[in-house]
Amino acid sequence: MTIPKSVKKPSVVVIDDSAFMRKLITEMVQSTDEFVVIGTGINGEDGLREIREKDPDIVTLDIEMPVMDGLAALEQIMKVLPRPVVMLSAAGSTKGTDMTIHALELGAVEFVRKPSGPISIDLVTVREQLIAALRAAANTNMRGLKSALRKTPLKSPIEPAPRTSACSLAVAIASSTGGPRALAEIIPMIPSDLGIAVFVVQHMPKDFTRSLAQRLDLTSPMPVAEGVDNEVVAANRVYLAPGGVHMIVAESPAGPVIRLDSGPPVWGVRPAADPLFKSMVSIFGKHTIGVILTGMGRDGAEGLRTVRAAGGTAVVQDESSSLIYGMPQAALAAGGADHVVGVSDIAKTIVDAVKARKATS
């Protein structure tokens, strides 16, 4: 989607400690004639001054900087100067990956990887990703952006979640732009003794999904990890689709197992939610609960329709709490939903749906 020329161009402030990167990012941002850069900052502290003075519509923010890094700056932006922020993270840096996931939890709209480190002379290779991230930022729902993230305490490391091999109920969750923040509010609020398996597809590259799983695991009663090929599905576990591959559920002599597939992208993404949802219906039937969260595009819409057609339960995040309403809106148009609720009520809706299924089984 491009921004019509008749509409005022969204303004951008670029914050990066490298003068070369600021120049390159500025040129890329303005290359489509859809956006205009109105200021730059050399670190988080300087960037905050620029934001106060220039009041941009969007901010691009480097993660690792001296004086004040991107995370500290982002926290201040979300608290006192809320607006869409696109993070830039150096590829290959574990610290940068972890910081990026934290940034998304704090409210950053999207992120773009610098392909060859903090100073990437080949940044032009991710130009389309940057422009797509800016377009997402330009379409951000500010009500969803400003919604408070519930503070979840770290789980006790000596309190293992109950584990059972039998699993007759399963939950499938699809999320994209704004998803890490929503998942950080939902997953920790699902009890560890429901006897369900939870499968999550978050549109995100390899390494970032691993970091996301690790961060969710710190606060969630149920263990959270990336799915592993041929892993037998167990109840009271959360399985996150690894970046770069599709994750589905298949039958085996040992019971339902995870299969990872490097086939073509679906709706332009891999992992995609539609293959997961449809595979889960073939295994769990009406005992499938499908959830569509914030994100651009229509991935998950057909899968959720399949869930509902099989007698399962369909849950969709509402517009006011969605950072981007594309995926929830597409799901509603494709097949409707049994519940349309705000992000803070989704965990409870899942729990209630599980209990209702058990009561009628």
C-alpha positions in Angstrom: 0.0 0.0 0.0 1.3 3.4 -0.9 0.3 6.8 0.5 -1.7 8.9 -1.9 0.2 12.0 -3.1 -2.8 14.2 -2.1 -2.2 13.2 1.5 0.4 15.1 3.6 3.6 13.0 3.7 4.2 11.5 7.2 7.3 13.1 8.7 10.2 11.1 10.1 13.0 11.7 12.6 16.0 9.4 12.1 18.1 8.6 15.2 21.5 6.7 14.8 24.9 7.4 16.2 26.6 6.9 12.8 26.6 9.9 10.5 26.9 7.6 7.5 23.9 5.6 8.6 21.8 8.7 9.3 22.5 9.9 5.8 21.8 6.5 4.2 18.6 5.9 6.2 17.4 9.4 5.3 18.0 8.8 1.6 16.1 5.5 1.8 13.2 6.9 3.7 12.7 9.7 1.2 13.4 7.6 -1.9 9.7 6.7 -2.5 8.4 10.2 -2.1 6.0 8.9 0.5 7.8 10.2 3.6 9.9 13.3 4.5 12.7 13.3 7.1 12.5 16.5 9.2 15.3 15.8 11.7 18.0 13.5 12.9 19.5 12.6 16.3 23.0 11.2 17.1 21.9 9.2 20.2 18.7 8.6 22.3 19.1 11.8 24.3 19.7 14.0 21.3 16.8 12.2 19.5 14.4 13.0 22.2 15.2 16.6 21.9 14.6 16.4 18.1 11.2 14.7 18.7 10.1 17.4 21.1 11.1 20.1 18.8 10.1 18.6 15.4 7.1 16.5 16.5 7.5 13.9 13.8 4.8 11.4 12.8 7.3 8.5 12.9 10.7 7.8 14.4 13.4 5.4 13.2 15.6 4.4 16.2 18.9 2.6 16.3 19.1 0.0 19.1 22.7 0.2 20.3 24.0 3.8 20.8 26.2 5.6 23.3 24.9 8.1 25.9 21.3 6.8 25.7 20.6 3.6 23.8 17.5 2.8 21.8 15.6 1.0 24.5 16.0 3.8 27.0 14.9 6.3 24.4 11.9 4.2 23.4 10.7 4.0 27.0 10.7 7.8 27.2 9.0 8.1 23.8 6.2 5.7 24.9 5.8 7.5 28.2 5.8 11.1 27.2 6.0 11.4 23.4 4.0 8.4 22.1 4.2 7.8 18.4 5.1 5.0 16.0 8.7 3.9 16.2 10.6 1.6 13.8 13.7 0.0 15.4 16.9 -0.7 13.5 19.0 -3.6 14.8 22.4 -5.0 13.8 22.1 -8.5 12.3 24.2 -11.2 14.0 24.2 -9.5 17.5 22.5 -11.6 20.2 22.4 -8.6 22.4 20.8 -6.6 19.6 18.2 -9.3 18.9 17.2 -9.5 22.6 17.0 -5.7 22.8 14.8 -5.7 19.6 12.3 -8.1 21.1 12.2 -6.0 24.3 11.6 -2.9 22.1 8.6 -4.6 20.4 7.2 -5.5 23.8 7.6 -1.8 24.9 5.6 -0.7 21.9 7.9 -0.3 18.8 5.8 -1.0 15.7 8.4 -2.9 13.7 12.1 -3.5 13.2 14.5 -3.8 10.4 17.8 -5.6 10.6 21.0 -3.8 9.5 22.4 -6.7 7.3 26.1 -6.4 8.1 26.4 -4.8 11.6 25.9 -1.3 13.2 27.4 0.4 10.1 26.0 -1.4 7.1 27.1 0.0 3.8 24.7 -2.6 2.2 21.6 -1.2 4.0 20.0 -0.6 0.6 19.4 -4.4 0.4 16.7 -4.0 3.1 15.2 -0.9 1.6 11.8 -2.6 0.9 11.6 -3.9 4.4 12.3 -0.4 5.8 9.6 1.2 3.5 7.1 -1.5 4.5 7.9 -0.9 8.2 7.3 2.8 7.7 4.0 2.2 5.9 2.9 0.0 8.9 3.9 2.8 11.2 1.9 5.3 9.2 -1.1 3.1 9.6 -0.7 2.5 13.3 -3.7 2.8 15.6 -2.6 5.2 18.3 -5.1 3.8 20.8 -3.5 0.4 20.5 -0.1 2.0 20.7 -0.9 3.8 23.9 -2.6 0.8 25.7 -0.7 0.0 28.8 1.3 -3.3 28.9 0.5 -5.3 31.9 3.6 -5.9 34.1 4.0 -9.6 34.6 6.3 -10.9 37.3 9.0 -13.4 36.5 7.9 -17.0 37.1 9.6 -19.0 39.8 12.4 -21.1 38.4 11.6 -23.9 40.9 7.9 -24.2 40.0 7.6 -26.5 37.0 4.4 -26.5 35.0 2.4 -29.7 35.1 3.2 -31.8 32.0 0.9 -34.4 30.5 1.4 -36.3 27.3 -2.3 -36.5 26.5 -3.6 -33.4 24.8 -7.1 -33.2 23.3 -7.5 -29.4 23.3 -5.3 -26.9 21.5 -5.0 -23.2 20.9 -3.6 -21.6 17.8 -2.5 -17.9 17.9 -1.6 -15.8 14.9 0.1 -12.4 15.2 2.2 -10.0 13.2 2.9 -6.2 13.7 2.3 -5.5 17.3 2.2 -9.2 18.1 5.2 -9.4 20.6 3.6 -6.8 22.8 0.2 -8.6 22.7 1.8 -12.0 23.3 3.7 -10.6 26.3 0.3 -9.7 27.8 -1.6 -12.9 26.8 0.7 -15.9 27.2 1.7 -15.2 30.9 -1.9 -15.0 31.9 -2.8 -18.5 30.7 -2.7 -21.0 33.6 -0.3 -23.9 33.5 -2.9 -26.6 34.5 -5.5 -26.2 31.7 -4.3 -29.3 29.9 -3.9 -27.5 26.5 -1.2 -27.1 24.0 -0.7 -23.6 22.7 0.8 -23.0 19.2 1.9 -19.5 18.2 2.8 -18.1 14.7 4.5 -14.7 15.0 5.7 -13.2 11.7 9.4 -12.8 12.5 12.8 -14.0 11.2 14.9 -16.8 12.6 16.8 -15.9 15.8 14.2 -13.3 16.7 11.6 -16.0 17.3 14.1 -17.8 19.5 14.6 -14.7 21.6 10.9 -14.0 21.7 10.3 -17.6 23.0 13.0 -17.1 25.7 11.5 -13.8 26.9 7.9 -15.3 27.0 9.2 -18.3 28.9 10.6 -16.0 31.7 7.1 -14.8 32.6 4.8 -17.6 31.6 3.5 -20.4 33.8 3.8 -22.8 30.9 7.2 -23.4 29.3 7.6 -21.6 26.0 10.0 -22.7 23.3 10.3 -22.9 19.5 8.7 -26.0 18.0 11.1 -28.8 17.0 10.5 -31.1 14.0 9.0 -34.4 15.0 8.5 -33.3 18.6 5.5 -35.0 20.3 2.9 -32.4 21.4 2.4 -32.2 25.1 -0.2 -30.4 27.1 0.7 -27.4 29.2 3.3 -26.2 26.7 3.6 -23.2 24.3 5.2 -23.9 20.9 6.4 -20.9 18.9 6.9 -21.4 15.1 10.6 -20.8 14.3 11.3 -18.0 11.9 11.8 -19.1 8.3 9.7 -22.3 8.4 6.1 -23.2 8.6 4.9 -25.1 11.6 2.0 -27.6 11.4 0.7 -30.4 13.5 0.5 -34.0 12.2 -0.7 -37.4 13.4 1.8 -40.1 14.4 1.8 -43.4 16.2 3.0 -41.5 19.3 0.2 -38.9 18.9 0.2 -35.4 17.5 3.6 -34.2 16.5 5.1 -31.0 15.2 6.3 -30.8 11.6 8.5 -28.0 10.3 8.2 -27.2 6.6 10.5 -24.9 4.5 7.9 -24.8 1.7 7.0 -21.5 -0.1 5.8 -18.5 1.9 2.0 -18.2 2.3 0.6 -14.6 2.0 4.3 -13.6 1.6 5.3 -14.9 5.1 7.0 -17.9 6.5 6.0 -19.0 9.1 2.3 -18.5 8.2 -0.7 -19.1 10.4 -3.1 -20.6 7.8 -1.2 -23.9 7.4 -1.0 -24.3 11.2 -4.7 -23.6 11.8 -5.8 -25.9 9.1 -3.5 -28.7 10.3 -4.8 -28.3 13.9 -8.4 -28.7 12.8 -7.5 -32.0 11.1 -6.1 -33.2 14.4 -8.2 -31.6 17.1 -11.4 -30.8 15.2 -14.0 -28.8 17.2 -11.6 -28.8 20.2 -9.4 -26.2 18.4 -9.5 -22.6 19.6 -8.2 -20.1 17.1 -7.0 -16.6 17.9 -6.1 -13.8 15.5 -4.1 -10.8 16.9 -2.9 -7.5 15.6 -1.0 -7.5 12.3 -1.0 -6.4 8.6 -2.3 -8.6 5.9 -4.8 -11.5 6.0 -2.8 -14.5 7.2 -4.9 -16.6 9.5 -8.2 -15.5 8.1 -8.9 -18.7 6.1 -7.5 -20.8 9.0 -9.8 -19.2 11.5 -12.7 -19.7 9.2 -11.8 -23.4 9.0 -11.6 -23.6 12.8 -15.1 -22.1 13.1 -16.5 -24.3 10.3 -15.3 -27.4 12.3 -17.2 -26.2 15.4 -14.1 -24.8 17.1 -14.0 -21.4 18.8 -12.8 -18.3 17.0 -11.4 -15.3 18.9 -10.3 -12.0 17.3 -8.6 -9.0 18.9 -10.7 -5.9 18.7 -9.8 -2.8 16.7 -9.2 -0.4 19.6 -6.4 -2.5 21.1 -4.9 -3.7 17.8 -1.7 -1.8 16.7 -2.7 -2.8 13.1 -6.2 -4.1 12.4 -5.5 -5.8 9.1 -5.4 -9.5 10.2 -8.3 -9.3 12.7 -10.4 -7.4 10.1 -9.7 -9.9 7.4 -10.5 -12.8 9.7 -13.9 -11.3 10.6 -14.7 -10.7 6.9 -13.7 -14.3 6.0 -15.7 -16.2 8.6 -16.7 -14.0 11.6 -15.7 -14.8 15.2 -17.3 -16.1 18.4 -15.5 -13.5 20.5 -14.1 -10.0 19.6 -12.3 -8.7 22.6 -9.5 -6.4 23.7 -6.0 -7.7 24.2 -6.3 -7.6 28.0 -9.4 -9.9 27.8 -8.0 -12.5 25.4 -6.3 -14.8 28.0 -9.5 -15.0 30.0 -11.5 -15.6 26.8 -9.2 -18.5 26.0 -9.5 -20.0 29.5 -13.3 -19.7 29.5 -13.5 -21.3 26.1 -11.3 -24.3 27.2 -13.5 -24.7 30.3 -16.6 -24.6 28.3 -15.3 -27.3 25.9 -14.3 -29.5 28.8 -17.7 -29.2 30.3 -19.5 -30.4 27.2 -17.0 -33.2 26.3 
